Amino acid sequence: MLPTDLPPAERVAPLGADPAVGPRRFQAPALAVLALFVAGMVVAASGHWRRGAFVMGAAALAAGIVRWALPTRWAGMLAVRKRWFDVLCMLGAGAIIWLVALVVPPQ
């Protein structure tokens, strides 16, 4: 499949084609989501599992929103498959994590 056969939103130029945006900058959204998820794990490990689960769910929801909002070229490692599939999986995972945090009774 040639790059011209793709829809405009899915056309990807080589990483070095835009000198204003370096290759490392493309990973900033994924690193921000990862940092939020790790923060949730730290909160959960400190004994507040419900709060930690909410933060981890928020990280998954944020990943879905960022993947939906950014073009594929800028999504970095958040872009795994087609946009609709990535968004659906990440938003679904975040919603399920939040649902589990709400439903499981406190001890």
Secondary structure, 3 states (H helix, E strand, C coil): CCHHHCCHHHCCCCHHHCCCCCHHHHHHHHHHHHHHHHHHHHHHHCCCHHHHHHHHHHHHHHHHHHHHHCCHHHHHHHCCCCHHHHHHHHHHHHHHHHHHHHHCCCC
